[in-house]
């Protein structure tokens, strides 16, 4: 029953998220590399939607193996793996975001980024609220994240593979240390994403990029009009109203706030009949 109801939505959500292809996973990873991934609770909660997550991985790639380690309705602690997925690393990372969208939404914790099926509308709402959209989906920007870096064998290996078949879209690399940042500083990279780091470390990262930029001016045609540096610097990871000013004062070019969509409260509106007849 669940599959009959959910399958059309799963197909739509994958189409919305993947589009013409996950260009990062398709290009950054070695051909044929396998992987095992764990879906881990980052905070305590009640699990719901494991069958839907399994259906999402299967729909993307029938060769993926999904092993549930918990059951819907289970109360889990932070750090507990609720499922594992085995198979092609590229398929696993392509389906990851859509599967987590469903699993996190149904678990009542927080959606990954946007509600499945409502991506365009929620991104439109962010723009109307004065924000800027990141990438729309997996096909319009290379975003080399921690899992891509592990599967590819490092930042350099991932970027080198992308460059072999590089499409004319931006390339962003997520870094979690100054060592990774220095490895990501190369002419082909358009943006550095400093993820889950304290304010002082973000400030040092911005200074490091500025020093590199001064010594390696890029081709003018690649630089966004009005950019202060290249690559530009984005910061993300649990940023709140209480901390956003401190992060902005580091000089970072973008601040990514997932709570704009996954934790947005409803605006209280009502329909009132004013006239009849």
Residue frames as qw, qx, qy, qz and C-alpha x, y, z in Angstrom:
[[0.000, 0.886, 0.464, 0.000, 0.00, 0.00, 0.00],
 [0.313, -0.790, 0.097, 0.519, 2.78, 2.44, 0.94],
 [0.409, -0.171, 0.580, 0.684, 4.65, 1.80, -2.28],
 [0.245, 0.588, 0.678, 0.367, 1.57, 2.31, -4.45],
 [0.096, -0.949, -0.285, 0.096, 0.92, 5.65, -2.79],
 [0.392, -0.785, 0.208, 0.431, 4.52, 6.81, -2.45],
 [0.685, 0.047, 0.488, 0.539, 6.16, 5.67, -5.69],
 [0.355, 0.773, 0.328, 0.410, 4.83, 8.51, -7.89],
 [0.247, -0.967, 0.052, -0.027, 6.00, 11.05, -5.30],
 [0.699, -0.455, 0.385, 0.396, 9.40, 9.38, -5.02],
 [0.625, 0.357, 0.448, 0.530, 9.82, 9.50, -8.80],
 [0.123, 0.922, 0.205, 0.304, 8.79, 13.16, -8.87],
 [0.453, -0.868, 0.161, 0.122, 11.11, 14.09, -5.99],
 [0.723, -0.214, 0.430, 0.496, 14.08, 12.32, -7.62],
 [0.483, 0.598, 0.398, 0.500, 13.34, 14.03, -10.91],
 [0.109, -0.975, -0.101, -0.162, 13.14, 17.38, -9.13],
 [0.564, -0.748, 0.285, 0.202, 16.37, 16.84, -7.21],
 [0.681, -0.175, 0.542, 0.460, 18.52, 14.99, -9.75],
 [0.398, 0.768, -0.076, -0.496, 17.19, 16.53, -12.97],
 [0.730, 0.600, -0.311, -0.098, 19.59, 15.79, -15.80],
 [0.855, 0.084, -0.405, 0.314, 22.09, 14.20, -13.41],
 [0.574, -0.797, 0.051, 0.183, 24.12, 14.66, -10.24],
 [0.587, 0.743, -0.241, 0.212, 27.08, 16.26, -11.96],
 [0.231, -0.751, 0.571, -0.238, 29.28, 16.14, -8.86],
 [0.763, -0.221, 0.598, -0.110, 28.92, 12.41, -8.21],
 [0.852, 0.497, 0.164, 0.010, 29.03, 11.58, -11.91],
 [0.534, 0.763, -0.223, 0.286, 32.30, 13.42, -12.42],
 [0.195, -0.786, 0.494, -0.315, 34.16, 13.50, -9.09],
 [0.767, -0.330, 0.521, -0.176, 34.12, 9.79, -8.26],
 [0.043, -0.369, 0.864, 0.339, 36.14, 6.95, -9.81],
 [0.700, 0.086, -0.427, -0.566, 34.18, 4.64, -12.09],
 [0.774, -0.063, -0.623, -0.087, 32.83, 1.55, -10.35],
 [0.131, 0.267, -0.689, 0.661, 33.77, 2.52, -6.81],
 [0.541, -0.498, -0.653, -0.181, 31.53, 0.95, -4.17],
 [0.033, -0.384, 0.428, -0.817, 30.60, 2.35, -0.79],
 [0.399, -0.496, -0.763, 0.112, 28.72, 1.67, 2.41],
 [0.060, -0.420, 0.098, -0.900, 26.81, 4.54, 3.93],
 [0.234, -0.400, -0.800, 0.382, 25.01, 4.89, 7.25],
 [0.206, -0.666, -0.279, -0.660, 21.94, 7.04, 7.86],
 [0.448, -0.147, -0.615, 0.632, 22.68, 8.46, 11.30],
 [0.255, -0.868, -0.410, -0.113, 20.41, 10.40, 13.65],
 [0.363, 0.433, -0.247, 0.787, 22.09, 13.69, 14.53],
 [0.276, -0.290, 0.398, -0.825, 19.69, 14.30, 17.41],
 [0.212, 0.149, 0.919, -0.298, 17.23, 12.24, 19.48],
 [0.494, 0.181, -0.147, -0.837, 13.90, 11.54, 17.83],
 [0.715, 0.174, 0.627, -0.255, 11.31, 9.09, 16.57],
 [0.136, -0.224, 0.750, 0.608, 12.05, 7.35, 13.27],
 [0.615, 0.521, 0.503, -0.312, 9.48, 7.35, 10.48],
 [0.532, 0.769, -0.144, -0.323, 9.85, 6.83, 6.75],
 [0.411, -0.463, 0.741, 0.260, 12.47, 4.10, 6.50],
 [0.626, 0.340, 0.689, 0.131, 10.47, 2.24, 3.86],
 [0.389, 0.905, 0.150, -0.087, 10.18, 5.45, 1.87],
 [0.133, -0.809, 0.516, 0.247, 13.94, 6.02, 2.09],
 [0.557, -0.124, 0.794, 0.207, 14.51, 2.44, 0.93],
 [0.578, 0.637, 0.510, 0.018, 12.13, 2.99, -1.99],
 [0.184, 0.951, -0.137, -0.209, 14.02, 6.14, -2.97],
 [0.276, -0.591, 0.708, 0.272, 17.41, 4.40, -3.09],
 [0.581, 0.148, 0.790, 0.127, 15.89, 1.46, -4.98],
 [0.497, 0.795, 0.331, -0.110, 14.19, 3.70, -7.52],
 [0.083, 0.891, -0.370, -0.249, 17.44, 5.52, -8.22],
 [0.324, 0.501, -0.797, -0.094, 19.45, 2.30, -8.51],
 [0.909, -0.188, -0.139, -0.345, 17.90, -1.18, -8.08],
 [0.774, 0.209, -0.507, 0.316, 21.38, -2.57, -7.31],
 [0.063, -0.518, 0.486, -0.701, 21.65, -0.62, -4.06],
 [0.570, -0.306, -0.756, 0.101, 21.08, -2.68, -0.90],
 [0.276, -0.581, 0.159, -0.749, 19.20, -1.00, 1.95],
 [0.547, -0.189, -0.772, 0.263, 19.45, -2.46, 5.45],
 [0.394, -0.729, -0.068, -0.556, 17.14, -1.00, 8.10],
 [0.416, 0.129, -0.714, 0.549, 18.70, -0.97, 11.57],
 [0.192, 0.159, 0.548, -0.798, 15.63, 0.48, 13.26],
 [0.061, 0.501, 0.827, 0.246, 11.89, 0.38, 12.68],
 [0.147, -0.507, -0.198, -0.826, 9.41, 3.18, 12.17],
 [0.636, -0.661, -0.233, -0.323, 8.22, 4.28, 15.59],
 [0.788, -0.188, -0.316, 0.494, 11.54, 3.54, 17.32],
 [0.211, -0.975, 0.072, -0.004, 12.91, 6.21, 19.63],
 [0.833, 0.226, -0.119, 0.491, 16.59, 6.70, 18.82],
 [0.447, -0.770, 0.009, 0.455, 19.43, 8.60, 20.44],
 [0.293, 0.898, -0.279, -0.170, 21.82, 10.96, 18.74],
 [0.066, -0.622, 0.768, 0.135, 24.61, 9.12, 16.93],
 [0.643, 0.058, 0.754, -0.122, 22.58, 5.97, 16.25],
 [0.127, 0.196, -0.708, -0.666, 22.57, 4.54, 12.71],
 [0.650, 0.227, 0.418, -0.593, 19.00, 3.85, 11.61],
 [0.879, 0.426, 0.203, -0.070, 19.94, 2.24, 8.28],
 [0.361, -0.500, 0.573, 0.540, 22.84, 1.36, 6.02],
 [0.723, 0.642, 0.056, -0.250, 23.07, 1.42, 2.24],
 [0.568, -0.348, 0.621, 0.413, 25.53, -0.60, 0.14],
 [0.688, 0.557, 0.436, 0.164, 26.43, -0.35, -3.53],
 [0.510, 0.510, 0.159, 0.674, 27.65, 2.16, -6.08],
 [0.321, -0.398, -0.285, 0.811, 29.08, 5.25, -4.36],
 [0.032, -0.052, -0.320, -0.945, 27.75, 7.46, -7.15],
 [0.402, -0.454, -0.659, -0.445, 24.22, 6.09, -6.85],
 [0.484, -0.503, -0.595, 0.398, 24.30, 6.28, -3.08],
 [0.230, -0.333, -0.141, 0.903, 25.32, 9.95, -3.07],
 [0.134, -0.184, -0.474, -0.850, 22.88, 10.87, -5.84],
 [0.480, -0.504, -0.642, -0.321, 19.89, 9.45, -3.95],
 [0.405, -0.175, -0.604, 0.664, 21.10, 10.57, -0.51],
 [0.065, 0.007, 0.166, -0.984, 19.51, 14.00, -0.41],
 [0.553, -0.192, -0.402, -0.704, 16.08, 12.92, -1.65],
 [0.650, -0.248, -0.715, 0.068, 15.98, 9.95, 0.73],
 [0.323, -0.175, -0.526, 0.767, 16.96, 12.18, 3.65],
 [0.265, -0.158, -0.107, -0.945, 14.34, 14.75, 2.67],
 [0.684, -0.293, -0.501, -0.443, 11.65, 12.12, 3.09],
 [0.667, -0.207, -0.644, 0.312, 13.14, 10.41, 6.16],
 [0.233, -0.050, -0.397, 0.886, 13.79, 13.60, 8.09],
 [0.371, -0.213, -0.155, -0.890, 10.46, 15.16, 7.22],
 [0.740, -0.294, -0.498, -0.343, 8.52, 12.07, 8.22],
 [0.604, -0.155, -0.612, 0.486, 10.60, 11.61, 11.35],
 [0.280, -0.894, -0.321, -0.135, 9.38, 14.99, 12.47],
 [0.623, -0.423, -0.046, 0.656, 12.90, 16.27, 13.15],
 [0.108, 0.763, -0.132, -0.624, 13.75, 18.63, 10.32],
 [0.813, 0.560, 0.159, 0.024, 13.76, 18.40, 6.57],
 [0.753, -0.054, 0.187, 0.629, 17.14, 18.21, 4.87],
 [0.199, -0.093, 0.186, 0.958, 16.69, 21.36, 2.79],
 [0.431, 0.057, -0.159, -0.886, 13.32, 21.61, 1.07],
 [0.684, 0.117, 0.585, -0.420, 10.09, 19.65, 1.15],
 [0.309, 0.005, 0.838, 0.449, 10.05, 16.98, -1.59],
 [0.213, 0.606, 0.713, 0.280, 7.93, 18.26, -4.48],
 [0.061, -0.955, -0.283, 0.067, 7.99, 21.88, -3.29],
 [0.646, -0.197, 0.106, 0.729, 11.58, 22.83, -4.13],
 [0.261, 0.438, 0.316, 0.800, 10.77, 25.52, -6.68],
 [0.302, -0.805, -0.340, -0.380, 8.10, 27.16, -4.52],
 [0.664, -0.676, -0.136, 0.289, 10.22, 27.15, -1.36],
 [0.575, -0.068, 0.163, 0.799, 13.24, 28.57, -3.18],
 [0.058, 0.627, 0.364, 0.686, 10.96, 31.23, -4.67],
 [0.483, -0.820, -0.289, -0.101, 9.76, 32.08, -1.15],
 [0.684, -0.406, -0.023, 0.606, 13.37, 32.45, 0.05],
 [0.366, 0.242, 0.267, 0.858, 14.04, 34.96, -2.73],
 [0.192, -0.740, -0.383, -0.518, 10.86, 36.87, -1.91],
 [0.630, -0.733, -0.211, 0.147, 12.07, 37.07, 1.69],
 [0.004, 0.956, -0.293, -0.012, 15.29, 38.76, 0.59],
 [0.669, -0.423, 0.577, 0.202, 17.56, 35.71, 0.44],
 [0.412, 0.564, -0.589, -0.406, 19.49, 34.17, -2.43],
 [0.982, 0.019, 0.073, -0.170, 19.16, 30.60, -3.62],
 [0.455, -0.500, 0.685, 0.272, 22.12, 28.24, -3.55],
 [0.081, 0.114, -0.833, -0.536, 22.02, 25.64, -6.33],
 [0.678, -0.025, -0.093, -0.729, 18.58, 24.62, -7.54],
 [0.978, -0.061, 0.085, -0.178, 19.31, 20.89, -7.73],
 [0.765, -0.371, 0.432, 0.302, 22.13, 18.42, -8.37],
 [0.714, 0.418, 0.399, 0.395, 22.64, 19.38, -11.99],
 [0.256, 0.907, 0.116, 0.313, 23.39, 23.13, -11.95],
 [0.100, -0.853, 0.452, -0.240, 26.44, 23.29, -9.67],
 [0.733, 0.113, -0.613, 0.274, 29.29, 20.99, -8.70],
 [0.455, -0.720, 0.277, -0.444, 29.26, 20.76, -4.90],
 [0.658, 0.213, -0.684, 0.233, 32.06, 18.54, -3.65],
 [0.609, -0.650, 0.128, -0.436, 31.05, 17.56, -0.11],
 [0.379, -0.578, 0.703, -0.168, 32.73, 15.45, 2.56],
 [0.840, 0.068, 0.527, -0.109, 31.34, 12.16, 1.20],
 [0.718, 0.693, -0.059, 0.032, 32.54, 12.93, -2.32],
 [0.065, 0.813, -0.559, 0.153, 35.98, 13.74, -0.93],
 [0.607, -0.353, 0.695, -0.155, 36.14, 10.42, 0.96],
 [0.857, 0.308, 0.407, -0.074, 34.87, 8.36, -1.99],
 [0.597, 0.789, -0.130, 0.068, 37.16, 10.08, -4.50],
 [0.849, -0.065, -0.149, 0.502, 40.25, 9.81, -2.33],
 [0.404, -0.390, -0.106, 0.821, 40.72, 13.48, -1.46],
 [0.219, 0.808, 0.168, -0.521, 39.91, 17.01, -2.57],
 [0.013, 0.573, -0.573, -0.586, 42.51, 17.01, -5.33],
 [0.191, 0.058, 0.942, 0.271, 41.34, 13.71, -6.78],
 [0.272, 0.646, 0.674, -0.234, 37.70, 14.84, -6.81],
 [0.190, 0.825, -0.024, -0.532, 38.41, 18.18, -8.48],
 [0.107, -0.416, 0.740, 0.518, 40.81, 16.60, -11.00],
 [0.263, 0.274, 0.911, 0.163, 38.11, 14.16, -12.12],
 [0.254, 0.786, 0.440, -0.352, 35.54, 16.93, -12.46],
 [0.030, 0.734, -0.302, -0.608, 37.92, 18.96, -14.59],
 [0.297, -0.087, 0.845, 0.437, 38.21, 16.14, -17.12],
 [0.054, 0.491, 0.777, 0.390, 34.56, 16.59, -18.13],
 [0.076, -0.384, -0.383, 0.837, 33.85, 20.03, -16.64],
 [0.137, 0.717, 0.608, 0.313, 30.55, 21.61, -17.63],
 [0.154, 0.405, -0.023, 0.901, 30.05, 25.37, -17.67],
 [0.554, -0.720, -0.307, -0.283, 28.59, 25.56, -14.16],
 [0.167, -0.787, 0.448, -0.389, 30.14, 26.73, -10.87],
 [0.767, 0.013, -0.602, 0.222, 32.35, 24.44, -8.79],
 [0.404, -0.719, 0.282, -0.490, 32.15, 24.63, -4.99],
 [0.642, 0.107, -0.712, 0.263, 34.20, 22.59, -2.53],
 [0.640, -0.714, -0.064, -0.276, 33.21, 21.99, 1.09],
 [0.500, 0.376, -0.607, 0.490, 36.09, 22.10, 3.56],
 [0.702, -0.649, -0.272, -0.110, 36.27, 21.28, 7.27],
 [0.688, -0.541, 0.058, 0.481, 39.83, 22.38, 8.05],
 [0.077, 0.878, -0.278, -0.382, 42.50, 24.81, 6.89],
 [0.389, -0.287, 0.799, 0.358, 44.41, 21.86, 5.43],
 [0.453, 0.485, 0.734, 0.143, 41.46, 21.00, 3.18],
 [0.200, 0.920, 0.156, -0.300, 41.01, 24.70, 2.37],
 [0.128, -0.707, 0.519, 0.463, 44.56, 25.01, 1.11],
 [0.400, 0.012, 0.859, 0.320, 44.07, 21.91, -1.03],
 [0.357, 0.686, 0.633, -0.019, 40.87, 23.39, -2.49],
 [0.052, 0.863, -0.067, -0.498, 42.51, 26.70, -3.40],
 [0.466, -0.036, 0.664, 0.584, 43.09, 26.24, -7.11],
 [0.120, 0.194, -0.276, -0.934, 42.04, 28.22, -10.21],
 [0.266, -0.223, -0.806, -0.479, 39.20, 25.86, -11.17],
 [0.249, -0.501, -0.767, 0.313, 37.30, 26.33, -7.88],
 [0.034, -0.585, -0.274, -0.762, 34.70, 29.12, -7.75],
 [0.498, -0.639, 0.086, -0.580, 33.52, 28.88, -4.15],
 [0.336, 0.146, -0.839, 0.402, 34.73, 27.45, -0.86],
 [0.642, -0.552, -0.266, -0.460, 32.12, 26.22, 1.65],
 [0.149, 0.317, -0.739, 0.575, 33.42, 26.36, 5.21],
 [0.675, -0.371, -0.471, -0.430, 31.11, 24.02, 7.10],
 [0.793, -0.549, -0.263, -0.032, 30.51, 23.69, 10.84],
 [0.622, 0.126, -0.298, 0.713, 33.50, 25.76, 11.95],
 [0.300, -0.729, -0.377, 0.486, 33.73, 28.40, 14.72],
 [0.219, 0.967, 0.114, -0.062, 33.81, 32.10, 13.87],
 [0.287, -0.791, 0.442, 0.312, 37.56, 32.50, 14.42],
 [0.570, -0.081, 0.731, 0.366, 38.34, 29.64, 12.06],
 [0.473, 0.724, 0.482, 0.141, 36.04, 31.07, 9.39],
 [0.010, 0.975, -0.109, -0.191, 37.83, 34.41, 9.72],
 [0.418, -0.537, 0.632, 0.371, 41.18, 32.69, 9.21],
 [0.597, 0.302, 0.695, 0.263, 39.77, 30.87, 6.19],
 [0.327, 0.912, 0.247, -0.006, 38.65, 34.16, 4.61],
 [0.170, -0.877, 0.366, 0.260, 42.09, 35.65, 5.23],
 [0.571, -0.214, 0.719, 0.332, 43.74, 32.57, 3.69],
 [0.545, 0.592, 0.560, 0.195, 41.57, 32.87, 0.56],
 [0.138, 0.983, 0.024, -0.117, 42.35, 36.60, 0.28],
 [0.353, -0.673, 0.550, 0.346, 46.10, 35.93, 0.41],
 [0.575, 0.093, 0.744, 0.326, 45.77, 33.25, -2.27],
 [0.408, 0.803, 0.433, 0.031, 43.56, 35.51, -4.43],
 [0.041, -0.935, 0.191, 0.295, 46.12, 38.32, -4.30],
 [0.320, -0.496, 0.717, 0.371, 48.75, 35.97, -5.73],
 [0.262, 0.134, 0.891, 0.347, 46.48, 34.17, -8.22],
 [0.392, 0.392, 0.095, -0.827, 44.13, 36.62, -9.97],
 [0.562, 0.268, 0.781, 0.050, 41.62, 34.57, -11.99],
 [0.154, 0.263, 0.592, 0.746, 40.37, 35.12, -15.51],
 [0.209, 0.099, 0.214, -0.949, 37.97, 38.07, -15.39],
 [0.536, -0.065, -0.515, -0.666, 35.28, 36.23, -17.34],
 [0.541, -0.214, -0.810, 0.073, 34.89, 33.68, -14.54],
 [0.172, -0.133, -0.563, 0.797, 34.55, 36.17, -11.69],
 [0.052, -0.739, -0.672, -0.025, 31.05, 37.14, -10.57],
 [0.118, 0.638, 0.075, 0.757, 30.39, 40.85, -11.01],
 [0.428, -0.736, 0.092, -0.516, 30.90, 42.56, -7.66],
 [0.915, -0.239, -0.277, 0.172, 32.87, 39.67, -6.11],
 [0.289, -0.909, 0.293, -0.062, 35.38, 40.67, -3.44],
 [0.299, -0.516, 0.795, 0.112, 37.56, 37.60, -3.91],
 [0.871, 0.279, -0.216, -0.341, 37.75, 34.43, -6.00],
 [0.323, -0.418, -0.812, -0.251, 37.00, 31.79, -4.98],
 [0.399, -0.547, 0.052, -0.734, 34.24, 33.28, -2.89],
 [0.146, 0.089, -0.878, 0.447, 33.64, 32.00, 0.64],
 [0.629, -0.406, -0.330, -0.575, 30.41, 30.53, 1.95],
 [0.020, -0.230, 0.814, -0.533, 29.81, 29.54, 5.56],
 [0.703, -0.261, -0.395, -0.531, 27.20, 27.10, 6.84],
 [0.553, -0.050, -0.789, 0.264, 26.32, 24.87, 9.76],
 [0.422, -0.570, -0.644, 0.287, 23.79, 25.65, 12.48],
 [0.177, 0.124, -0.063, 0.974, 23.90, 29.41, 12.04],
 [0.145, -0.689, -0.694, 0.150, 21.21, 31.22, 14.05],
 [0.024, 0.909, 0.187, 0.372, 19.97, 34.77, 14.53],
 [0.574, -0.803, 0.090, 0.135, 22.23, 34.95, 17.57],
 [0.675, -0.358, 0.413, 0.496, 25.40, 34.02, 15.64],
 [0.629, 0.615, 0.375, 0.292, 24.78, 35.28, 12.12],
 [0.072, 0.992, -0.099, 0.038, 26.27, 38.76, 12.69],
 [0.517, -0.651, 0.513, 0.215, 29.53, 37.33, 14.00],
 [0.713, 0.131, 0.597, 0.344, 29.82, 35.10, 10.94],
 [0.427, 0.848, 0.258, 0.179, 28.97, 37.99, 8.61],
 [0.146, -0.959, 0.233, 0.066, 31.71, 40.09, 10.19],
 [0.743, -0.277, 0.490, 0.363, 34.31, 37.50, 9.17],
 [0.139, 0.577, -0.438, -0.675, 33.99, 38.83, 5.62],
 [0.390, 0.145, 0.892, 0.175, 32.43, 35.66, 4.20],
 [0.157, 0.049, -0.450, -0.878, 30.56, 36.26, 0.95],
 [0.625, -0.248, -0.492, -0.553, 27.58, 33.98, 1.65],
 [0.269, -0.186, 0.777, -0.538, 25.89, 32.66, 4.78],
 [0.483, -0.105, -0.759, -0.424, 23.85, 29.50, 4.24],
 [0.347, -0.107, 0.603, -0.710, 20.90, 29.04, 6.61],
 [0.209, -0.142, -0.925, -0.282, 18.92, 25.83, 6.16],
 [0.027, 0.409, 0.734, -0.542, 16.43, 26.92, 8.81],
 [0.266, 0.254, -0.151, -0.918, 14.91, 29.34, 6.29],
 [0.612, 0.024, -0.557, -0.561, 13.09, 26.33, 4.85],
 [0.537, -0.099, -0.836, 0.062, 13.33, 23.43, 7.28],
 [0.273, -0.368, -0.678, 0.575, 12.26, 25.40, 10.36],
 [0.102, -0.200, -0.164, -0.961, 10.07, 28.13, 8.93],
 [0.196, 0.348, 0.745, -0.535, 6.91, 28.75, 11.02],
 [0.151, 0.579, 0.691, 0.405, 3.58, 29.23, 9.29],
 [0.042, -0.075, 0.064, -0.994, 2.34, 32.80, 8.95],
 [0.164, 0.439, 0.790, -0.396, -1.07, 33.12, 10.58],
 [0.211, 0.057, -0.373, -0.902, -3.53, 34.00, 7.80],
 [0.329, 0.358, 0.818, -0.308, -7.25, 33.50, 7.50],
 [0.034, -0.296, -0.613, -0.732, -10.03, 33.85, 4.96],
 [0.122, 0.419, 0.582, -0.686, -12.87, 36.13, 6.06],
 [0.194, 0.581, 0.685, 0.394, -16.03, 36.55, 3.99],
 [0.104, -0.216, -0.140, 0.960, -16.60, 40.26, 3.47],
 [0.491, 0.265, -0.037, -0.829, -19.67, 40.21, 1.28],
 [0.343, 0.168, 0.922, 0.060, -22.23, 37.71, 0.02],
 [0.453, 0.667, 0.435, -0.401, -24.61, 37.93, -2.91]]
